[in-house]
Amino acid sequence: MFWQLFFLTTTILSTTRLLALAAGMARPGCQERCGNLSIPYPFGIGPGCFRSGLEITCDHSTGRAYLGSAGSSIWAFDIFLLQGEARVHKHLTWDCYNDTGISDFSRSFMDLRSYQISHTKNKFTAIGCDTIAFIQGENTNSYTSGCMSFCSSKESVDTNGQCTGMGCCQTSIPANLTYFNTTFSTRQSASVQDFNPCSYAFVIETQQFRFDISDLAGYNFAYKYSDGVPLVLNWVAGKESCDEAKKNMSSYACLSKNSECIPSDSGPGYLCNCSSGYGGNPYLEDGCQDIDECAFPEQYLCLGQCTNTIGSYSCTCPKGTRSSNASTVHCSPYQDPTKTVKMVLGISIGTVFLLVCIFPLVIEYQKRKLIKEKDGFFKQNGGFILLEQMRSGRVDTVRVFSKKELENATNNFDKRRELGRGGHGTVYKGIMKDSRVVAIKRSKVCNTKQKDEFVQEIIILSQINHRNVVRLLGCCLEVEIPILVYEFIPNGTLFQLIHSEGASISLDDRLRIAIESAEALAYLHSSAFPSIIHGDVKSSNILLDDKYMAKVTDFGASHMLAKDETQFMTIVQGTLGYLDPEYLQERQLTEKSDVYSFGVVILELITRKTAIYSEDSSERKGLASSFMVTMKENKLQDMLDKSIVGVGMEPLQAIAELAKKCLSMKGEERPQMTEVVERLKTIRKNWQEKLKEYYATETENNYAKHSANCPSSIAQCRSITMELEHGR
């Protein structure tokens, strides 16, 4: 116990000494602290103690430090040299109401010159029912954004701690913001005043805030943050790039000779850091000092003799001992090996001679065997047929990759490069020599029939040119099971988006993704020749690109059929919960099988339930069968995702009716995919038009009744109105 306590105490002391060495220092002769805040240069108190724009004012009566000159209200409580950040307190903007209107209010804004509001660590947040808050700011352009929070009763408030628009809402802010002001649109309803008399708007550090329903009661939230809410500011030593700053050494901030300039992560400008092996303050001439690594054995390992050097250290074994690596392996005594040198030398020479003679022969044999094997696989997989098609110009968008190229691109198919694993194979993230990122699918099995048709399928897939179908880039045929190379889609699958906790998806985005996915399937059914039946339509086979556009992928279960043809399947392929019951019974694969599976995807979008799901600890149920029972009992609303019910039942009822048709037990009663596309587009168009009419009416009423509350001008109010009409 004593030795454990001793070791723990030693570790803590070493870590404390290392942190103290790397801590910031004030300029010589300048005040080093204000209250609990350590003030490192380039910050400082008083003339000559700070770099331009980074002045600190200290209120000695309260022990609080403020960013800027006297009169500043920005209370700083943390300054980080390495990250270029400062944490400060900022007061709230609020309006409190009674039966006659606004009974109490507070307005707060922030005007920064040498600082920017971190767009990665802060969020604009509004709390309250029947609350519309606006943030206005300036970076390179004027910026205005709104945040809407509605709840008709205390029971309707979101209680999961997230700001999803029911009692609390959040939105991101842009980069390089140096000024912002927050305002409200006046409340329209008095029904919430009993449990929520106040509305609040503020910018807050994301990690420091979690919404609680008690924040709505009385002045609770104002009392909780009476000193202001915490937020993170970014600062830079200079606004130039590192190359430009070094041209003018008189203003260059990195004064220590053992320092280096690093570009700021938050925007234009640069920061300074001590070079490797040094610690301290890089903004002072002698601020970066050599670290004695030997004094910190927990951070700089050495199991032998540690010797500090300028900017580094060395670790060696004492004389008479040795180690393969004295930093990690203990030194051990060894005997002089001169007695066995001759024997070892003779054996070594003989072994080396034998290896020199045999090794080239073995290598040559293995090379020829490998080449022969690759040629055999290439021919077996139809490689020569594909090359002939490429020479004739019929296939000009597909490239034939070598096995070595794909191994290099995936780090020899490293498990850490896996993007997904399914019934048909594994998909890896590949980085080609030209830095292009691709998705490489390595199938598990491939029967003889599939091999015979593989090249024909590549020819067909290479000619698919649709924005909502993942594009085939090439293949590798010199392996036993052919490998396909597709374009890389970065934002994961629709399944992950729908079923991840905390993700917020608007009804408009759900309809757009459904339309894009349906258009891809309609293209495969109607425009490709011969027609292509996907065979495994599900939310995990719909990818989302950098703009969250849907891309249908995974043709491992697909089949090519002539128009109106069906194919008898000896083995049923697909995913439980999405499989067409008619296909299961009759083994007949048709285009309507894809329609049924897409109907399940529609249900996932509007219910956010998986194809096979369970509620609480109850038994697992099929989403499609549960939905059909619910529709029959006229209880659709019980299954819908609660976050979209607020848009009204009319569009949701229309979507549900379309899903019901797609899930008909008989394929002949299901619509074609082209009909599904048109119906989805009609539903979305009608809903958008009604949404625009609603927001136009609401905005006009607000504008007419409360034009005096506009932040700056009539034109600006009209701009905000247009943003609301378009759902931004």
C-alpha positions in Angstrom: 0.0 0.0 0.0 2.9 2.3 0.9 4.6 1.8 -2.4 1.4 2.3 -4.4 0.8 5.6 -2.5 4.4 6.6 -3.1 4.2 5.9 -6.9 0.9 7.8 -7.2 2.3 10.8 -5.3 5.4 10.8 -7.5 3.3 10.7 -10.7 1.1 13.6 -9.6 4.1 15.7 -8.6 5.9 15.0 -11.9 2.8 15.8 -13.9 2.3 19.1 -11.9 5.9 20.1 -12.5 5.6 19.4 -16.3 2.3 21.5 -16.5 3.9 24.3 -14.5 6.9 24.4 -17.0 4.5 24.6 -19.9 2.2 27.2 -18.3 2.0 30.7 -19.6 4.0 33.6 -18.1 3.3 37.3 -17.9 5.7 39.9 -19.4 8.5 40.8 -16.9 7.3 43.5 -14.5 3.6 42.9 -15.3 0.8 41.6 -13.2 0.6 37.8 -13.5 -2.8 37.1 -12.0 -6.3 38.6 -11.5 -8.2 36.7 -9.0 -8.1 33.0 -10.0 -7.1 33.8 -13.6 -3.4 33.4 -14.7 -2.7 36.0 -17.4 0.0 34.9 -19.9 1.6 37.3 -22.4 0.4 38.3 -25.1 -2.4 39.1 -22.7 -1.7 41.6 -20.0 -2.8 44.3 -17.6 -1.6 47.9 -18.1 0.5 49.7 -20.8 3.3 47.7 -22.3 2.1 44.4 -20.8 -0.1 43.1 -23.7 0.0 42.7 -27.4 -2.3 45.0 -29.4 -6.0 44.0 -29.0 -5.3 41.5 -26.1 -5.6 43.9 -23.1 -7.0 42.6 -19.8 -8.7 44.9 -17.2 -8.7 43.6 -13.6 -11.5 44.6 -11.1 -9.6 44.2 -7.9 -12.7 44.5 -5.8 -14.3 41.4 -7.2 -11.1 39.6 -8.5 -12.6 39.4 -12.0 -10.7 39.9 -15.3 -12.3 41.4 -18.3 -11.3 41.3 -22.0 -10.5 44.8 -23.3 -10.1 48.2 -21.7 -11.9 49.7 -18.7 -15.7 49.4 -19.0 -15.6 46.0 -20.7 -18.3 43.6 -19.6 -16.7 40.4 -21.0 -15.6 38.5 -17.9 -12.8 36.0 -18.7 -12.2 33.0 -16.6 -9.8 30.8 -18.7 -7.1 31.7 -21.3 -5.5 28.9 -23.4 -2.2 29.8 -25.2 -1.8 26.6 -27.3 -5.4 26.5 -28.5 -5.9 30.2 -29.1 -9.0 30.2 -27.0 -10.5 32.2 -24.1 -13.6 31.2 -22.1 -15.8 34.1 -21.0 -19.2 34.8 -19.4 -21.9 36.6 -21.4 -25.2 37.9 -20.1 -28.6 36.7 -21.4 -31.2 38.4 -23.5 -34.7 37.7 -22.1 -38.4 38.8 -22.3 -40.8 38.0 -19.4 -44.6 38.3 -19.9 -47.7 38.7 -17.8 -51.3 39.2 -18.9 -50.6 42.7 -20.2 -47.5 42.0 -22.2 -43.8 42.3 -21.5 -43.3 42.8 -17.8 -39.5 42.5 -17.6 -36.7 42.3 -20.2 -33.0 42.4 -20.7 -31.0 42.9 -23.8 -27.4 41.8 -24.4 -25.0 42.0 -27.3 -21.3 41.3 -27.9 -19.0 43.4 -30.0 -15.5 42.0 -30.4 -12.5 43.4 -32.2 -9.6 41.1 -31.6 -11.7 38.0 -30.9 -14.1 35.7 -32.8 -16.9 33.6 -31.5 -16.0 29.9 -31.9 -18.4 28.4 -34.4 -17.3 24.9 -33.5 -17.7 25.1 -29.7 -20.7 27.4 -29.3 -24.4 27.2 -30.3 -27.1 29.9 -30.6 -29.8 28.7 -28.2 -33.4 29.9 -27.3 -35.5 28.7 -24.4 -39.2 29.1 -24.0 -42.6 28.1 -25.5 -44.1 30.2 -28.3 -40.6 31.7 -28.8 -38.9 32.9 -32.0 -35.4 34.3 -31.4 -33.0 35.9 -33.9 -29.3 36.3 -33.8 -27.7 39.0 -36.0 -24.0 39.3 -36.5 -21.2 40.3 -38.7 -18.2 38.5 -40.1 -17.2 39.2 -43.7 -21.0 39.6 -44.4 -24.0 40.4 -42.4 -25.6 37.4 -40.8 -29.1 36.7 -39.5 -30.6 33.4 -38.3 -33.7 32.3 -36.5 -34.4 29.7 -33.9 -38.1 28.6 -33.2 -39.3 26.8 -30.1 -42.9 25.9 -29.6 -44.8 23.9 -26.9 -48.5 24.3 -26.2 -48.4 22.8 -22.7 -45.9 21.6 -20.1 -46.5 18.0 -21.1 -45.5 18.7 -24.7 -42.0 19.9 -23.6 -39.1 17.7 -24.7 -37.7 16.0 -21.6 -34.7 14.2 -23.1 -32.3 17.1 -22.5 -32.0 17.9 -26.2 -33.0 21.1 -27.9 -35.3 19.8 -30.6 -37.7 22.7 -30.8 -40.1 21.7 -28.1 -39.3 24.2 -25.3 -35.7 24.7 -26.5 -34.0 25.1 -29.9 -30.4 25.4 -31.1 -28.7 26.4 -34.3 -25.1 26.7 -35.4 -23.4 30.1 -35.9 -21.0 30.9 -38.8 -17.2 31.2 -38.7 -15.3 34.5 -38.1 -18.2 36.1 -36.2 -16.9 39.2 -34.3 -20.3 40.8 -33.4 -23.7 39.5 -32.5 -27.0 40.7 -31.1 -30.1 38.7 -30.0 -33.7 39.6 -30.3 -37.2 38.0 -30.1 -40.4 38.0 -32.1 -43.2 38.9 -29.7 -45.2 35.9 -28.3 -48.6 35.2 -29.9 -50.1 33.0 -27.2 -50.7 33.6 -23.5 -51.6 30.0 -22.8 -48.0 29.1 -21.7 -47.4 31.9 -19.2 -48.5 29.9 -16.2 -45.6 27.5 -16.5 -43.3 29.6 -18.8 -43.4 33.4 -18.3 -40.0 34.1 -19.8 -38.1 33.6 -23.1 -34.3 33.5 -23.2 -31.8 33.8 -26.1 -28.0 33.4 -25.8 -24.8 32.0 -27.4 -23.4 29.2 -25.1 -20.5 26.7 -25.1 -22.1 23.5 -26.4 -20.5 21.2 -23.8 -21.7 23.4 -20.9 -25.4 23.3 -21.6 -28.1 20.6 -21.2 -31.8 21.7 -21.3 -34.0 20.9 -18.3 -37.7 21.5 -18.1 -37.2 23.4 -14.9 -35.5 26.1 -17.0 -38.9 27.2 -18.2 -40.3 28.0 -14.7 -40.3 31.5 -13.4 -36.9 33.3 -13.5 -35.1 30.0 -12.8 -32.8 30.2 -15.8 -31.9 33.9 -15.2 -31.0 33.1 -11.6 -29.0 30.0 -12.7 -26.9 32.2 -15.0 -27.0 35.5 -13.2 -23.3 36.0 -14.0 -23.9 35.1 -17.7 -23.5 31.9 -19.7 -20.1 30.5 -20.7 -18.9 30.7 -24.3 -15.6 30.2 -26.1 -13.8 32.9 -28.0 -11.0 32.4 -30.5 -8.0 34.8 -30.7 -4.9 35.0 -32.8 -1.5 36.5 -32.2 -1.7 38.1 -35.7 -4.1 38.2 -38.6 -1.5 37.3 -41.2 -0.5 33.9 -42.4 2.8 32.5 -40.9 4.8 33.3 -44.1 3.5 36.9 -44.2 4.1 37.4 -40.5 7.7 36.3 -40.7 8.5 39.0 -43.3 8.0 41.7 -40.6 10.0 40.6 -37.6 9.3 43.8 -35.7 5.6 42.8 -35.3 6.2 39.0 -35.4 4.6 37.5 -32.2 6.7 34.3 -31.9 9.7 35.9 -30.0 11.3 32.8 -28.5 14.1 31.3 -30.6 12.8 27.9 -29.7 9.2 28.6 -30.9 7.3 28.0 -34.1 4.4 29.6 -35.9 1.3 27.5 -36.5 -1.8 28.5 -38.5 -5.0 29.1 -36.5 -7.6 26.4 -36.8 -10.4 28.9 -36.2 -9.9 31.2 -39.2 -7.3 33.6 -40.6 -4.2 34.4 -38.5 -1.6 32.5 -36.6 -0.6 31.3 -33.1 2.8 30.4 -31.5 4.0 27.2 -29.9 7.2 26.0 -28.2 9.2 23.6 -30.4 9.4 19.9 -29.5 11.4 19.4 -26.3 10.7 22.9 -25.0 8.0 24.3 -22.8 6.9 27.7 -21.6 5.6 30.9 -23.3 6.5 31.2 -27.0 5.5 34.9 -27.0 8.4 36.0 -24.7 12.1 36.1 -25.9 13.3 33.5 -23.3 9.8 32.0 -22.8 10.5 28.5 -24.3 13.0 26.7 -22.1 14.5 23.2 -22.5 12.4 20.5 -20.8 14.5 18.2 -18.5 12.8 15.0 -19.7 14.7 13.0 -17.1 12.8 14.8 -14.3 9.5 13.5 -15.7 10.0 9.7 -16.0 6.3 9.0 -16.2 6.1 11.1 -19.4 9.5 10.3 -20.9 10.3 6.6 -20.3 13.8 5.4 -19.6 14.7 2.1 -17.9 18.4 2.7 -18.2 20.5 5.9 -17.6 18.6 9.0 -18.7 20.7 12.0 -20.0 19.0 15.3 -20.8 20.1 17.1 -24.0 19.0 20.4 -25.3 15.6 19.9 -26.8 15.6 16.1 -26.2 17.1 13.3 -24.1 19.0 10.0 -24.5 18.5 6.7 -22.8 21.4 4.2 -22.6 22.5 1.1 -20.6 25.4 1.2 -18.0 28.6 -0.5 -19.0 28.4 -4.3 -18.8 24.7 -4.4 -19.5 22.6 -4.2 -22.7 19.0 -3.8 -23.9 17.3 -3.9 -27.3 15.6 -0.6 -26.3 16.6 1.0 -23.0 13.5 3.2 -23.1 11.1 0.2 -22.7 13.2 -2.9 -22.0 15.3 -3.3 -18.8 19.1 -3.5 -19.1 20.5 -6.9 -18.3 24.1 -8.2 -17.7 25.8 -10.1 -20.6 29.0 -12.1 -21.0 31.7 -11.6 -23.6 30.8 -13.8 -26.5 34.3 -14.2 -27.9 34.4 -18.0 -27.1 31.6 -18.8 -29.4 32.4 -16.3 -32.1 34.1 -18.7 -34.4 31.4 -21.3 -34.2 28.7 -18.8 -34.7 30.6 -17.1 -37.5 31.0 -20.4 -39.4 27.4 -21.4 -39.0 26.3 -17.9 -40.1 28.5 -17.9 -43.2 27.2 -21.4 -44.2 23.6 -20.4 -43.6 23.9 -17.2 -45.5 25.6 -19.0 -48.5 22.8 -21.5 -48.6 20.2 -18.8 -48.4 21.9 -16.8 -51.1 21.8 -19.8 -53.5 18.2 -21.0 -52.7 16.3 -17.8 -52.0 16.4 -16.4 -55.6 15.1 -19.8 -56.8 12.2 -19.8 -54.3 11.3 -16.2 -55.1 11.3 -16.9 -58.9 9.1 -19.9 -58.4 6.7 -18.0 -56.2 6.5 -15.2 -58.7 5.7 -17.5 -61.6 3.1 -19.4 -59.5 1.5 -16.1 -58.5 1.4 -14.8 -62.1 -0.1 -18.0 -63.3 -2.7 -17.9 -60.6 -3.6 -14.3 -61.4 -3.9 -15.1 -65.1 -6.1 -18.0 -64.3 -8.5 -16.0 -62.2 -8.5 -13.1 -64.7 -9.5 -15.5 -67.5 -12.0 -17.4 -65.3 -13.7 -14.1 -64.3 -14.1 -13.0 -67.9 -11.2 -10.5 -67.9 -10.4 -10.9 -71.6 -14.1 -10.4 -72.6 -14.0 -7.1 -70.6 -10.8 -6.0 -72.2 -12.3 -6.6 -75.6 -15.4 -4.6 -74.7 -13.1 -1.7 -73.5 -11.1 -1.8 -76.8 -14.4 -1.6 -78.8 -15.5 1.4 -76.8 -18.6 -0.2 -75.4 -17.2 0.2 -71.9 -15.2 3.4 -71.4 -16.0 4.4 -67.8 -14.7 1.3 -65.9 -11.1 0.7 -65.1 -9.5 -2.7 -64.4 -7.4 -2.5 -61.1 -4.7 -4.8 -60.0 -4.8 -6.7 -56.7 -1.7 -4.8 -55.6 -3.4 -1.4 -56.2 -6.4 -2.3 -54.1 -4.2 -3.8 -51.3 -2.2 -0.6 -51.2 -5.4 1.6 -51.2 -6.9 -0.3 -48.2 -3.7 -1.0 -46.3 -4.0 -4.7 -47.2 -7.7 -4.7 -46.4 -7.1 -3.4 -42.8 -10.2 -3.9 -40.5 -9.8 -0.3 -39.5 -10.7 0.7 -43.1 -14.0 -1.2 -43.0 -17.0 0.9 -43.9 -19.6 -1.8 -43.6 -20.1 -5.6 -43.5 -23.2 -7.4 -44.9 -24.5 -10.7 -46.2 -22.8 -10.2 -49.6 -19.4 -9.0 -48.5 -17.4 -6.3 -46.9 -16.9 -2.7 -48.1 -13.6 -0.9 -47.4 -12.5 2.7 -47.6 -9.7 3.0 -50.2 -7.3 5.9 -50.9 -5.7 5.6 -54.3 -2.3 7.0 -55.4 -3.9 10.2 -56.7 -5.5 10.7 -53.3 -8.9 9.9 -54.6 -11.1 8.2 -52.0 -13.1 5.1 -53.2 -15.3 2.4 -51.7 -14.0 -1.2 -52.4 -16.4 -4.1 -52.1 -14.9 -7.5 -51.4 -17.5 -10.2 -51.9 -17.7 -13.3 -49.7 -18.9 -15.9 -52.2 -19.5 -16.1 -56.0 -20.9 -19.3 -57.6 -20.0 -20.4 -61.1 -23.1 -18.9 -62.7 -22.3 -15.5 -61.2 -18.8 -15.7 -62.5 -20.1 -16.5 -66.0 -22.4 -13.4 -65.9 -20.0 -11.1 -63.9 -18.5 -9.3 -66.8 -21.9 -8.8 -68.4 -23.1 -7.2 -65.1 -20.1 -4.9 -65.0 -20.9 -3.8 -68.6 -24.5 -3.1 -67.6 -23.6 -1.3 -64.3 -20.9 0.8 -66.0 -23.6 2.2 -68.3 -25.9 3.2 -65.3 -25.7 7.0 -65.2 -28.0 8.3 -62.5 -27.2 10.8 -59.8 -28.9 8.7 -57.1 -27.1 5.4 -57.9 -23.6 4.9 -56.6 -21.3 4.9 -59.6 -19.1 1.9 -60.5 -15.5 2.9 -61.1 -13.8 -0.4 -61.8 -13.1 -3.9 -60.8 -10.3 -6.4 -60.0 -10.5 -9.7 -61.8 -7.1 -11.3 -60.9 -8.5 -12.7 -57.7 -10.7 -15.8 -57.0 -13.7 -13.6 -56.2 -13.9 -10.4 -58.2 -13.6 -7.1 -56.3 -15.7 -4.0 -57.3 -14.6 -0.3 -56.9 -17.3 2.3 -56.4 -17.4 6.0 -55.7 -17.0 6.9 -52.0 -20.1 8.3 -50.3 -19.0 10.0 -47.0 -22.1 10.4 -44.8 -23.0 6.8 -44.0 -26.3 5.1 -44.6 -30.0 6.2 -44.3 -30.4 3.6 -41.6 -27.7 5.3 -39.4 -29.3 8.7 -40.0 -32.9 7.5 -39.1 -32.1 5.3 -36.1 -29.2 7.3 -34.4 -30.3 8.9 -31.2 -30.6 12.7 -31.1 -30.5 13.1 -34.9 -33.1 15.7 -36.1 -34.6 15.1 -39.6 -37.3 17.4 -41.0 -40.2 16.0 -42.9 -39.1 17.8 -46.0 -35.7 16.1 -45.8 -37.3 12.7 -45.3 -39.5 13.2 -48.4 -36.5 14.4 -50.5 -34.5 11.3 -49.6 -37.5 9.1 -50.3 -38.0 10.8 -53.7 -34.3 10.5 -54.6 -34.2 6.8 -53.6 -37.4 6.0 -55.5 -36.1 7.8 -58.6 -33.0 5.6 -58.6 -35.1 2.4 -58.4 -37.5 3.7 -61.1 -34.4 4.3 -63.3 -33.2 0.8 -62.7 -36.6 -0.7 -63.5 -37.6 1.5 -66.5 -34.6 3.1 -68.1 -31.8 0.5 -67.8 -31.7 -2.1 -70.5 -32.2 -4.9 -69.6 -34.1 -3.9 -66.5 -32.3 -4.3 -63.1 -34.1 -5.5 -60.0 -32.2 -4.5 -57.0 -33.3 -7.4 -54.8 -32.2 -6.0 -51.5 -33.8 -2.6 -51.0 -33.4 -1.4 -47.4 -32.3 1.8 -45.6 -28.8 0.5 -45.0 -28.3 0.2 -48.8 -29.1 3.9 -49.3 -26.1 6.0 -48.8 -25.9 9.8 -48.2 -23.3 12.0 -49.9 -21.7 15.2 -48.6 -24.9 17.1 -49.3 -27.1 14.3 -47.9 -28.3 13.3 -51.3 -29.5 9.7 -51.5 -27.4 7.1 -53.4 -28.7 3.5 -53.9 -25.9 0.9 -53.6 -25.1 -2.8 -53.1 -26.2 -4.8 -56.2 -25.0 -8.1 -54.7 -28.5 -9.5 -54.9 -29.5 -7.7 -58.1 -30.7 -9.4 -61.3 -31.1 -8.3 -64.9 -34.4 -9.1 -66.5 -36.1 -8.3 -69.8 -39.2 -6.0 -69.5 -42.1 -7.7 -67.6 -40.0 -10.8 -67.1 -39.9 -12.7 -63.8 -37.1 -15.0 -62.5 -37.5 -18.1 -60.4 -35.1 -18.2 -57.5 -34.0 -21.4 -55.9 -32.5 -19.5 -52.9 -34.3 -16.5 -51.4 -31.9 -13.5 -51.0 -32.7 -10.3 -49.1 -33.1 -9.0 -45.6 -35.7 -10.1 -43.0 -38.3 -7.4 -42.6 -38.0 -6.1 -46.1 -38.7 -9.3 -48.1 -41.7 -9.4 -50.4 -44.1 -12.1 -49.0 -45.1 -13.1 -52.6 -41.5 -13.6 -53.4 -41.1 -15.7 -50.3 -44.0 -18.0 -51.2 -43.6 -18.3 -55.0 -39.9 -17.7 -55.5 -40.7 -15.2 -58.3 -38.5 -12.1 -58.3 -40.1 -9.1 -60.0 -39.9 -5.3 -60.0 -42.8 -5.3 -57.5 -40.5 -7.0 -55.0 -38.4 -3.9 -54.9 -41.6 -1.8 -54.5 -42.6 -3.8 -51.4 -39.1 -3.3 -49.8 -39.3 0.4 -50.6 -42.6 0.6 -48.8 -40.8 -0.6 -45.6 -38.2 2.1 -46.1 -41.0 4.7 -46.3 -42.3 3.4 -43.0 -38.8 3.7 -41.4 -38.7 7.4 -42.5 -42.1 8.3 -40.9 -41.9 6.1 -37.8 -38.2 5.9 -37.1 -38.7 2.2 -36.2 -36.5 -0.6 -37.6 -38.0 -3.2 -40.0 -38.0 -5.7 -37.1 -38.5 -3.8 -33.9 -39.6 -4.3 -30.3 -41.1 -1.8 -27.8 -39.8 -1.9 -24.2 -39.3 -5.6 -23.4 -42.0 -6.9 -25.6 -41.5 -9.5 -28.4 -40.0 -8.4 -31.7 -42.5 -7.4 -34.4 -42.4 -6.7 -38.2 -42.8 -3.0 -39.0 -44.9 -3.7 -42.1 -47.4 -6.0 -40.4 -47.8 -3.7 -37.4 -48.4 -0.8 -39.8 -51.1 -2.6 -41.7 -52.9 -3.5 -38.5 -52.6 0.2 -37.3 -54.0 1.5 -40.6 -56.9 -1.0 -40.4 -57.7 0.2 -36.8 -57.3 3.9 -37.9 -54.6 4.5 -35.3 -51.8 5.7 -37.6 -50.7 8.5 -35.3 -49.7 6.0 -32.6 -46.9 4.7 -34.9 -45.6 7.9 -36.3 -42.4 9.6 -35.2 -43.4 12.2 -32.6 -41.0 14.8 -34.0 -42.9 15.2 -37.2 -46.5 14.8 -36.0 -46.6 18.6 -35.4 -46.6 19.3 -39.2 -50.2 18.0 -39.4 -51.7 14.7 -40.3 -52.6 15.5 -43.9 -49.2 14.9 -45.5 -48.4 12.0 -43.2 -51.7 10.3 -44.0 -50.9 10.7 -47.7 -47.5 9.1 -47.2 -49.0 6.3 -45.2 -51.6 5.5 -47.9 -48.8 5.3 -50.4 -46.8 2.9 -48.2 -49.9 0.8 -47.7 -50.2 0.4 -51.5 -46.6 -0.6 -51.8 -47.1 -3.2 -49.0 -50.0 -4.9 -50.7 -49.7 -8.7 -50.4 -50.3 -9.1 -54.2 -47.6 -7.7 -56.5 -50.2 -6.7 -59.1 -51.9 -4.3 -56.7 -48.6 -2.4 -55.9 -47.8 0.7 -58.0 -44.8 0.9 -60.3 -41.7 2.8 -59.0 -42.4 5.6 -61.5 -45.9 6.0 -59.9 -44.3 6.0 -56.4 -41.9 8.8 -57.5 -44.8 11.0 -58.9 -46.9 10.5 -55.8 -44.1 11.4 -53.4 -43.3 14.5 -55.4 -47.0 15.5 -55.3 -47.1 15.0 -51.5 -44.0 17.1 -51.0 -45.1 19.9 -53.3 -48.5 20.2 -51.7 -47.0 20.1 -48.2 -44.4 22.8 -49.1 -47.1 25.1 -50.6 -49.2 24.8 -47.4 -46.1 25.4 -45.3 -45.2 28.5 -47.2 -48.8 29.8 -46.9 -48.7 29.2 -43.1 -45.4 30.9 -42.6 -46.4 33.8 -44.9 -49.5 34.4 -42.9 -47.8 34.1 -39.5 -44.9 36.4 -40.6 -47.3 39.0 -42.0 -49.2 39.1 -38.7 -46.0 39.5 -36.7 -44.8 42.2 -39.0 -48.1 44.1 -38.9 -48.5 43.9 -35.1 -44.9 44.3 -33.9 -42.9 46.2 -36.6 -41.3 48.2 -33.8 -39.5 45.1 -32.6 -37.5 44.7 -35.9 -33.8 44.6 -35.2 -32.7 47.2 -37.7 -34.9 48.0 -40.7 -38.1 47.1 -42.6 -36.0 45.5 -45.3 -34.2 43.3 -42.8 -37.6 42.2 -41.3 -38.8 41.3 -44.8 -35.6 39.3 -45.3 -36.2 37.3 -42.1 -39.8 36.8 -43.3 -38.6 35.3 -46.6 -36.3 33.0 -44.7 -39.1 31.6 -42.6 -41.2 31.1 -45.7 -38.5 28.9 -47.2 -38.1 26.9 -43.9 -34.6 28.2 -43.2 
